[in-house]
Protein backbone atom coordinates (compact mmCIF):
# COMPACT_ATOMS: atom_id res chain seq x y z
CA UNK A 1 0.00 0.00 0.00
CA UNK A 2 2.87 2.39 0.80
CA UNK A 3 4.25 1.88 -2.69
CA UNK A 4 0.89 2.96 -4.13
CA UNK A 5 1.06 6.24 -2.20
CA UNK A 6 4.59 7.17 -3.33
CA UNK A 7 3.70 8.23 -6.93
CA UNK A 8 0.75 10.23 -5.58
CA UNK A 9 2.46 12.07 -2.74
CA UNK A 10 6.01 12.61 -3.97
CA UNK A 11 5.10 14.94 -6.90
CA UNK A 12 2.95 17.04 -4.54
CA UNK A 13 5.64 17.37 -1.88
CA UNK A 14 8.44 17.98 -4.39
CA UNK A 15 6.59 20.69 -6.35
CA UNK A 16 5.35 22.49 -3.24
CA UNK A 17 8.77 22.06 -1.63
CA UNK A 18 10.46 23.66 -4.64
CA UNK A 19 8.18 26.67 -4.31
CA UNK A 20 8.86 26.86 -0.58
CA UNK A 21 12.62 26.64 -1.10
CA UNK A 22 12.52 29.17 -3.94
CA UNK A 23 10.86 31.75 -1.69
CA UNK A 24 13.10 31.00 1.31
CA UNK A 25 16.20 31.50 -0.86
CA UNK A 26 14.92 34.98 -1.65
CA UNK A 27 14.46 34.44 -5.37
CA UNK A 28 11.92 36.63 -7.14
CA UNK A 29 8.43 35.15 -7.52
CA UNK A 30 5.75 37.53 -8.74
CA UNK A 31 2.72 36.01 -7.03
CA UNK A 32 0.34 38.54 -8.57
CA UNK A 33 1.53 37.72 -12.09
CA UNK A 34 1.41 33.95 -11.53
CA UNK A 35 -2.04 34.19 -9.95
CA UNK A 36 -3.36 36.16 -12.91
CA UNK A 37 -1.71 33.77 -15.37
CA UNK A 38 -3.23 30.71 -13.70
CA UNK A 39 -6.63 32.30 -13.05
CA UNK A 40 -7.10 34.01 -16.42
CA UNK A 41 -5.46 31.49 -18.76
CA UNK A 42 -4.31 28.24 -17.16
CA UNK A 43 -7.35 27.26 -15.12
CA UNK A 44 -9.99 27.99 -17.81
CA UNK A 45 -7.96 25.98 -20.33
CA UNK A 46 -7.52 23.10 -17.87
CA UNK A 47 -11.25 23.11 -17.09
CA UNK A 48 -12.28 23.07 -20.74
CA UNK A 49 -9.62 20.59 -21.83
CA UNK A 50 -10.28 18.08 -19.03
CA UNK A 51 -14.07 18.23 -19.17
CA UNK A 52 -14.17 17.77 -22.94
CA UNK A 53 -11.37 15.19 -23.20
CA UNK A 54 -12.80 13.08 -20.38
CA UNK A 55 -16.48 14.05 -20.50
CA UNK A 56 -18.83 13.35 -17.62
CA UNK A 57 -22.49 12.69 -18.22
CA UNK A 58 -24.60 15.76 -17.51
CA UNK A 59 -26.22 13.86 -14.66
CA UNK A 60 -22.86 13.07 -13.06
CA UNK A 61 -21.60 16.58 -13.70
CA UNK A 62 -24.69 18.09 -12.07
CA UNK A 63 -24.52 15.70 -9.12
CA UNK A 64 -20.90 16.66 -8.45
CA UNK A 65 -21.67 20.37 -8.55
CA UNK A 66 -24.72 19.86 -6.34
CA UNK A 67 -22.58 17.94 -3.83
CA UNK A 68 -20.22 20.93 -3.67
CA UNK A 69 -23.12 23.28 -2.90
CA UNK A 70 -24.44 20.92 -0.22
CA UNK A 71 -20.97 20.57 1.28
CA UNK A 72 -20.48 24.35 1.44
CA UNK A 73 -23.88 24.76 3.09
CA UNK A 74 -23.04 22.17 5.74
CA UNK A 75 -19.60 23.73 6.26
CA UNK A 76 -21.31 27.07 6.74
CA UNK A 77 -23.86 25.86 9.29
CA UNK A 78 -21.45 23.70 11.31
CA UNK A 79 -18.63 26.25 11.04
CA UNK A 80 -20.83 29.14 12.19
CA UNK A 81 -22.01 27.11 15.18
CA UNK A 82 -18.48 26.18 16.23
CA UNK A 83 -17.22 29.75 15.80
CA UNK A 84 -20.12 31.00 17.93
CA UNK A 85 -19.31 28.50 20.68
CA UNK A 86 -15.63 29.49 20.50
CA UNK A 87 -16.52 33.19 20.82
CA UNK A 88 -14.96 34.07 17.46
CA UNK A 89 -16.35 36.59 14.97
CA UNK A 90 -18.36 34.47 12.55
CA UNK A 91 -18.21 36.66 9.44
CA UNK A 92 -14.43 37.09 9.71
CA UNK A 93 -13.50 33.42 10.07
CA UNK A 94 -16.31 31.47 8.40
CA UNK A 95 -14.81 31.58 4.85
CA UNK A 96 -11.70 29.82 6.22
CA UNK A 97 -13.90 26.91 7.32
CA UNK A 98 -16.30 26.94 4.37
CA UNK A 99 -13.97 27.18 1.40
CA UNK A 100 -11.19 24.57 1.09
CA UNK A 101 -8.16 24.66 -1.18
CA UNK A 102 -9.66 22.54 -3.96
CA UNK A 103 -7.41 24.13 -6.60
CA UNK A 104 -3.75 24.30 -5.55
CA UNK A 105 -3.90 21.05 -3.55
CA UNK A 106 -7.12 19.29 -4.43
CA UNK A 107 -6.75 19.01 -8.19
CA UNK A 108 -3.23 17.51 -8.33
CA UNK A 109 -3.93 15.07 -5.50
CA UNK A 110 -7.13 13.81 -7.12
CA UNK A 111 -5.38 13.57 -10.50
CA UNK A 112 -2.55 11.40 -9.17
CA UNK A 113 -4.86 9.30 -6.99
CA UNK A 114 -7.84 8.78 -9.32
CA UNK A 115 -6.67 9.70 -12.80
CA UNK A 116 -8.27 11.85 -15.48
CA UNK A 117 -11.84 10.84 -14.63
CA UNK A 118 -11.26 11.79 -11.02
CA UNK A 119 -9.74 15.09 -12.16
CA UNK A 120 -12.85 15.88 -14.21
CA UNK A 121 -15.01 15.32 -11.11
CA UNK A 122 -12.61 17.37 -8.97
CA UNK A 123 -12.79 20.24 -11.46
CA UNK A 124 -16.60 20.22 -11.39
CA UNK A 125 -16.45 20.37 -7.58
CA UNK A 126 -13.74 23.03 -7.57
CA UNK A 127 -15.71 25.21 -9.99
CA UNK A 128 -18.51 25.51 -7.44
CA UNK A 129 -16.02 26.26 -4.66
CA UNK A 130 -14.55 29.02 -6.84
CA UNK A 131 -18.04 30.43 -7.32
CA UNK A 132 -18.40 30.26 -3.54
CA UNK A 133 -15.19 32.28 -3.12
CA UNK A 134 -16.47 35.05 -5.39
CA UNK A 135 -19.96 35.15 -3.86
CA UNK A 136 -20.28 33.96 -0.26
CA UNK A 137 -16.59 34.32 0.60
CA UNK A 138 -16.33 37.80 -0.86
CA UNK A 139 -19.62 38.89 0.72
CA UNK A 140 -18.51 37.71 4.17
CA UNK A 141 -15.10 39.36 3.86
CA UNK A 142 -16.34 42.67 2.47
CA UNK A 143 -19.73 42.89 4.15
CA UNK A 144 -21.55 43.23 0.83
CA UNK A 145 -22.53 40.94 -2.00
CA UNK A 146 -21.64 41.65 -5.64
CA UNK A 147 -21.77 39.31 -8.67
CA UNK A 148 -19.24 41.45 -10.56
CA UNK A 149 -16.17 39.33 -9.70
CA UNK A 150 -17.95 36.08 -10.54
CA UNK A 151 -19.12 37.35 -13.92
CA UNK A 152 -15.53 38.19 -14.86
CA UNK A 153 -14.16 34.73 -13.88
CA UNK A 154 -12.95 32.96 -17.07
CA UNK A 155 -13.30 29.50 -15.46
CA UNK A 156 -17.06 29.99 -15.32
CA UNK A 157 -17.29 30.53 -19.09
CA UNK A 158 -14.86 27.66 -19.76
CA UNK A 159 -17.17 25.39 -17.77
CA UNK A 160 -20.24 26.58 -19.67
CA UNK A 161 -18.42 26.07 -22.98
CA UNK A 162 -17.41 22.52 -22.02
CA UNK A 163 -20.95 21.70 -20.92
CA UNK A 164 -22.25 22.95 -24.25
CA UNK A 165 -19.99 20.53 -26.14
CA UNK A 166 -20.90 17.67 -23.79
CA UNK A 167 -24.65 18.34 -24.05
CA UNK A 168 -24.70 18.62 -27.84
CA UNK A 169 -22.23 15.84 -28.49
CA UNK A 170 -20.34 18.01 -30.94
CA UNK A 171 -16.63 17.17 -31.34
CA UNK A 172 -14.19 19.76 -30.06
CA UNK A 173 -12.11 21.16 -32.94
CA UNK A 174 -8.63 19.70 -32.80
CA UNK A 175 -6.95 23.12 -32.74
CA UNK A 176 -9.05 24.09 -29.71
CA UNK A 177 -8.39 20.81 -27.90
CA UNK A 178 -4.64 21.09 -28.52
CA UNK A 179 -4.46 24.73 -27.50
CA UNK A 180 -6.42 24.36 -24.26
CA UNK A 181 -4.55 21.15 -23.44
CA UNK A 182 -1.20 22.89 -23.91
CA UNK A 183 -2.08 25.98 -21.87
CA UNK A 184 -3.97 23.98 -19.25
CA UNK A 185 -0.85 21.95 -18.63
CA UNK A 186 0.83 24.87 -16.86
CA UNK A 187 -1.89 25.12 -14.22
CA UNK A 188 -1.22 22.30 -11.76
CA UNK A 189 2.60 22.79 -11.59
CA UNK A 190 2.17 26.54 -11.07
CA UNK A 191 -0.52 25.96 -8.44
CA UNK A 192 1.79 23.70 -6.44
CA UNK A 193 4.77 26.04 -6.75
CA UNK A 194 2.55 28.95 -5.65
CA UNK A 195 1.31 26.90 -2.70
CA UNK A 196 4.89 26.38 -1.56
CA UNK A 197 5.70 30.07 -1.99
CA UNK A 198 2.60 31.03 0.00
CA UNK A 199 3.57 28.70 2.84
CA UNK A 200 7.01 30.31 2.94
CA UNK A 201 5.65 33.85 3.01
CA UNK A 202 2.61 33.55 5.27
CA UNK A 203 3.15 33.85 9.00
CA UNK A 204 1.34 32.05 11.81
CA UNK A 205 -0.35 34.43 14.22
CA UNK A 206 -2.27 33.24 17.28
CA UNK A 207 -1.25 29.59 17.17
CA UNK A 208 -4.19 28.53 19.33
CA UNK A 209 -6.78 29.94 16.94
CA UNK A 210 -4.85 28.66 13.93
CA UNK A 211 -4.84 25.14 15.37
CA UNK A 212 -8.56 25.37 16.15
CA UNK A 213 -9.47 26.59 12.66
CA UNK A 214 -7.14 24.12 10.95
CA UNK A 215 -8.44 21.16 12.94
CA UNK A 216 -12.06 22.08 12.31
CA UNK A 217 -11.42 22.58 8.58
CA UNK A 218 -9.83 19.17 8.09
CA UNK A 219 -12.01 17.06 10.39
CA UNK A 220 -15.24 18.69 9.30
CA UNK A 221 -14.26 18.37 5.65
CA UNK A 222 -13.48 14.68 6.00
CA UNK A 223 -16.69 13.94 7.89
CA UNK A 224 -18.91 15.85 5.49
CA UNK A 225 -17.20 14.29 2.46
CA UNK A 226 -17.62 10.73 3.73
CA UNK A 227 -21.21 11.37 4.78
CA UNK A 228 -22.17 12.95 1.47
CA UNK A 229 -20.54 10.21 -0.58
CA UNK A 230 -22.48 7.59 1.41
CA UNK A 231 -25.77 9.50 1.18
CA UNK A 232 -25.43 10.00 -2.59
CA UNK A 233 -24.31 6.40 -3.23
CA UNK A 234 -21.24 7.46 -5.19
CA UNK A 235 -18.86 5.02 -6.85
CA UNK A 236 -15.22 4.62 -5.80
CA UNK A 237 -13.74 7.34 -8.04
CA UNK A 238 -16.46 9.87 -7.29
CA UNK A 239 -16.18 9.13 -3.57
CA UNK A 240 -12.42 9.65 -3.64
CA UNK A 241 -12.69 12.94 -5.52
CA UNK A 242 -15.45 14.24 -3.24
CA UNK A 243 -13.80 13.29 0.06
CA UNK A 244 -10.40 14.63 -0.98
CA UNK A 245 -11.83 17.94 -2.13
CA UNK A 246 -13.93 18.34 1.01
CA UNK A 247 -10.97 17.49 3.26
CA UNK A 248 -8.52 20.00 1.78
CA UNK A 249 -7.03 22.76 4.00
CA UNK A 250 -8.11 26.39 3.97
CA UNK A 251 -7.63 28.19 0.66
CA UNK A 252 -5.08 30.97 0.18
CA UNK A 253 -7.78 33.14 -1.41
CA UNK A 254 -9.36 33.48 2.05
CA UNK A 255 -6.23 35.35 3.15
CA UNK A 256 -6.33 37.63 0.10
CA UNK A 257 -9.95 38.60 0.80
CA UNK A 258 -9.22 39.15 4.51
CA UNK A 259 -6.22 41.34 3.68
CA UNK A 260 -8.09 43.36 1.05
CA UNK A 261 -11.08 44.07 3.28
CA UNK A 262 -9.20 44.65 6.56
CA UNK A 263 -10.16 41.38 8.20
CA UNK A 264 -8.03 39.28 10.57
CA UNK A 265 -5.55 38.55 7.76
CA UNK A 266 -2.69 37.34 9.99
CA UNK A 267 -4.90 34.85 11.83
CA UNK A 268 -6.42 33.63 8.57
CA UNK A 269 -2.89 33.22 7.19
CA UNK A 270 -1.98 31.21 10.27
CA UNK A 271 -5.00 28.95 9.76
CA UNK A 272 -3.97 28.37 6.13
CA UNK A 273 -0.39 27.46 7.05
CA UNK A 274 -1.38 25.21 9.96
CA UNK A 275 -4.20 23.44 8.10
CA UNK A 276 -1.93 22.87 5.08
CA UNK A 277 0.89 21.43 7.20
CA UNK A 278 -1.64 19.25 9.06
CA UNK A 279 -3.01 18.12 5.70
CA UNK A 280 0.46 17.14 4.48
CA UNK A 281 0.89 15.08 7.65
CA UNK A 282 -2.51 13.35 7.44
CA UNK A 283 -2.70 12.95 3.66
CA UNK A 284 -1.08 9.49 3.62
CA UNK A 285 -3.74 8.22 6.04
CA UNK A 286 -6.53 9.84 4.04
CA UNK A 287 -5.30 8.30 0.80
CA UNK A 288 -4.81 4.93 2.50
CA UNK A 289 -8.44 5.06 3.61
CA UNK A 290 -9.75 6.03 0.17
CA UNK A 291 -7.60 3.66 -1.86
N, C-alpha and C positions, 0 to 999 in steps of 0.2 A: 504493500500500500504506500509506503514511504517513497518508493521509486516512482509511483504514479504522480505524487505531489511535486516532485522535483521539476519537471518541465513546465508546470503551472506556476510555481512560486518563484523560481530563480529569475525568469525574465522580469517579473514585477519588481523584485528586490534590487536587481542589478540596474534597471532603468531608473527607478526612483533614487537609488543610491548614487548613481552618476550625477543626477540633478542636485542632490544634497551636497555631494563633494564639490561640484562645480561652484555652487554658491559659497560654500565654506572657504574655498581657495580664493575667493574674491574676484572671480572672473565675471565679466559683464554678462548679464542675462536680462534682456528687456522684457519683463513680464507682461507689460501692457501690449507690446507688439505681438508676442507669442499668443496671448489670450485672444487678441483680435484675429490673428491668423487662424487659430483653431476654431474660434466661434463663427467667424464670417465665411471661412472657406472649407477648412478641414472637416468639421463636424457635419455640415450639410451634405458634403460629398460622401462622407462615410455613411450617413443615414440613407441617402438615396441609393448608393451602390450596394449596401448590404441588404436592404429591404427588397430591392429588385433582383439581385443575383440569387438570393435565398428567400424567395417570397413566402410569407405566411398567408394562410387563408384569412379572409376578412374577419371571420368569426374569431380565430385565434388572436389576430392582431387586436381586435376590439376587446377581447377578454383580458389581454395583457395590459392594455391601457386602462381598462376599468379597474383591474387589480391595483394599479398604481394609485388611482384616485382613492380607492377604498383604504389602501395602506396609509396614504397621507392623512386621510380623515381620522383614522384610528390613532396615528402618531399625534395628531393635533389634540384630540380629546384626552388621551392618556398623558401626553406631555404637559398639557395645560394643568391637569389635575396634580401631577407630581411637582410642577413648579410652584403651584399655589401652596401645597403642603410644605414645600421647602422654603417658602417665604421669598421667592425670587420673582422679579418682574416678568410677567408672562409674555408680554408683547416683545420684550427685548431678547428673550432667550428661546422662545418657541421655535423660530425657524431652524435653530441649531439641532433641535430634536426632530423636527418634521421632515427636513430635507437632506437626505444622505448624499454622499459623494458617488453617485451612480455613473459619473462620467470618467474622471481621472482614474479611479480605482475599479469601479464596477465593470465597465466595459472590457478592459483587458483581462480581468480575472475570469469573467464569464466566457470570453473567447477561448482562453487557454484550457478552461475546465470543460466546456460543453460545445466547443466548436462554432462553426458559422451559424447553425440554426439557433444555438443558444445566444449568440451575439445579436441576431435579428430580434429575438424576444427581449434581450436586455436593452436594445436601442428603443424599442417601443415603450418599455417601462421608463427609460431615462428621458424620453421626450416629454412624458407627462410630468416628471419631476422638474424638468427645465421650465415647463409652463408654470409649475407651482412656484419656482424661484421668482419668475417675473410677474406673478400675480399675488399670491398669498404672502410669499417671502418679502417681496418689495413693499407690499401694503403694511405688513407688520413692522418692518424696519423704518419706513418713512412716515407712517401714520396716515397714509392716504392711498387709495387704489387708483391705478391708471393702466389701461391696456396698451399704452403707447409702446413700451419696451417689448411686450410680447409680439405686437404686430410687426416689429422690425427685426424679429429673430429669424434668420435664414433657415434654421433647422426646422421650423414649423412648416415653411413652404416646401422644403425638401421632402418632409414626411407626406404632405398632401400630394406632391407630385408622384412619389412612389406609390401611394395608395391608388392614385388614378390609373397608373400602369397595371397594378395588381388587379384592380376591379374590372378593367376593360379587357385584360388579357393581351394587350398590345405588346409586342416585343420592344425592348429598349434599344434605340439605335446604337450600333456598336461604338460609334465615336463618343456618344454620351456615356456609355458604360465604361469605356476605357478611361475617359477623362476623369469621371467621378471616382473610379477605382484608384487611379494614380494619386489624385489629390487627397482622397480619403485616407490613403495609406500613411500620411504624415500625422494623422490625428492621435492615435493611441501612443506612439512613442513620445510625441510632444506633451501629451497629457501627463505621462508618467514622469518625464523630466521636470515638468512644471510642478508636479506634486512634490518631488524631492526638493526643488528650490524653495517652495513655499514652506516646507517643514524646516528648512535651514533658516529662513528669515523670520518666521513667526515666533513670538515669545510666549511662554506660559505665564499667565498672571492668575493669581488666586488658585493655587493647585487644588484646594479642596473642591471648589466649584467646578473646575475643569474635570476632575475625576468623577464628580457626580454626573455632569452632563455627558461625559464620554461613556460612562457605564450605562446610563439610561439609553443613550442612542444605540449602542450595540445590542444590549439585551432586549430592549423593546423591539428593535428591528428584527432580530432573529425570531422572537416569539411571534410577532405579527406575520412574518413571512411564512413560517411553518404552519401557523393556523390558517392563513389564507389559502396556501397551497392545498391543505387537507380539505378545507371547505369547498374549494372549487374543483377538486378532483383532478388536479393537474398531473401530467405525465412526468417522467423523470427529468427530462431536459427543462421543461417549463418550471418545474419545482425548483431545480437548481438555480436557474436564472432569477426567479422571483425571490428566493430566500437570500441569495448573495446580494442582490440589489437592495433589498430591505435592510440587510445587516451591515451595510457599508457605514463608515464613519461620517462625521459631519462634513459638509461640503465647504470648500474654500470660499465660494461665492457668498456664504453667510457672513464671513468676515468683511468682504468688500462692501456689502450693503450696510453692515453695522458701522464701518468706518465712514462711509459716505454720509450717513444720516445721523452721525454723532451718537451712536449706541455704544454699548459696552464692548468695544472692538477688541481690547486686549484680552478680556475674559472669553470672548467668542473664539479668538485666535488660540487661546490656551485649550479650549475644548476641542478644537480641530486637531491640534498637535497630539493631545493626549488620546483622543478617540482613534486617530490614525495609528499611533504607535501600539495601542491596545489591539487594534484590528490586525496589524502585522503579526502580533504575538499569538492571536487566537485563530488566525486564518487557516493554519494547518489543521486544527481541530474541526473547523467549520467545513473545510473541503473533505476531510475524512468522513464526516457525518453525511455529507451530500453524495459523495461518490461511492 
